[in-house]
Amino acid sequence: MQKSNLTPLKLANAAKSLRHVFVNDLIIDGHIGIYDHEKEKAQKIKISVDLAVEESEHPLQDDINNVLCYEAIVNNIETMVHSGHIHLVETLAENIAQMNLQDARVATVRVRVEKLEAFSNTASVGVEIERSRKL
């Protein structure tokens, strides 16, 4: 498997009570792109998400309901990618960011979407965005 060149964000911050939740290098087959050949055949997409999550004042109590679940993030991204053709990696990145910002605990999200098979002489092409909650 190819090693990621993505440098994880340093989002965890004790002074701001922020936890860093992440999904690195999620590989999904999806229909993405503007060209006819991209509409006919699925291609490999690599997605990474970094989230700055506000920590609760309440103890975790080793309970999944008290944290942001990365399994839910993965499942939601997979559902989004498999829901139909997407023309632009930018659109997918924005949709993933907005989906994560719906959780009131998420302060900032960075999303990186890479197409792994767009060009034979590149490891990947894509986009990275960062969005924050508007207060």
N, C-alpha and C positions, 0 to 999 in steps of 0.2 A: 504494500500500500504506500502511496506517495505521502511524504511528510508535509505537513502544512507549513506554509510560510507566513501564516497569520500570527502576529504577536498578540497574545491575549491582553485585553485592557486590564489595567490595575484599578478596578472599580471598587473593590472592598475598601472601606474607610471607617475606622472605628469612631473617629470624631464626628462623622456625619451619620453614624448608625446605618451604614450601607453594607450589604452582603453582595458578593459577585456570584451570580448564577450564570452558567454558560452551557452551550451546546457547541462542540467543535466538530467540524468536518462531517456533518450529516450528509450522506450520499443518497440521492434519490433519483430514480429514472422519472423524467417528466417531459412534457411537451412544452417547450419554450423556444421562442425565436420568431423572427419575422419572415424567414425564407420558407419556401414551399417544402424543401427537404426537412426542415425542422418541424413542420406541421404534420408531416407524414410519419415520422419515427421519433420515439422517445430518445432523449439523450441524458447522460449523467450530469447531475447538478450537485454541487457541493455547497452546503449552507452552514454558516457559523453564526451564532447569536451570543452576544454578551449583554447581560442586564445588570444594572445597579438597582438593587432591591432594598427598600427600606425595611429595616428590622423592627419587629414588634417589641414593645416593652415587656410583653408577657414571655415567660419561659417557653422554650420549644417543646419540652416534655416528650421528646423523641416521637412526635406526632406529625405525620405527613401533612395534615391539614393546617399546620402552623408555619409552613414554608411554601415557597413557590416551587411547584413540581416540574422538573425538567422533562419528565416523561410526558406530561400534558403538552409542553411546548413542542416536543418532537412529534407527537400525534397530531397536533393542530397544523403543524407545517406540512406533514405528509398529506393530510386531508386537503389542505389548500392546493398543494402541487398537483394532486390527483383529481381535483375538481374540474379541470378543463384546461385548454390551451391558454398560455400566457405569452404575449408578444415580447415583453421587455423584462430583462433581469431587474431593472429599476422598479417596475411595477410589483414584482414579487417581493423585493426587499422592502418597499413601502408598506405592502400589505402585511408582511410579517412584523414589521415595527409597530404598526397600528394595532395589530392583534395583541401584541404583548403589552402595549401601553394601556389597554383596556383594564388591566389589573392595576388597581389603585396603589399597590405596593411598588410597582416598577417606576423608577424615577427617570432612568435613561436606558436606551437600548441601542446597541450597535449590531447591524446585520450585514453580513457579507454573503453575496450570492455569486457563485462561479460556475461557468459552463466549462466542463472538462474536455469536451470533444469538438469544440467550435473550430479549432485550427490544429492541424497535425503537428505543427512545430512550436506549440505552446503547451505549458502544463495546464493553464486555465486563463480565462478572461472573465471579467465580471464587474461588479460594483460593490462598494461598501458605503453604508450610510449610518448616521447616528442621529437619533431623535430623542427629545426629552419631553417630559410631561409639561404641558403648559399650565402654570399655576395662576 
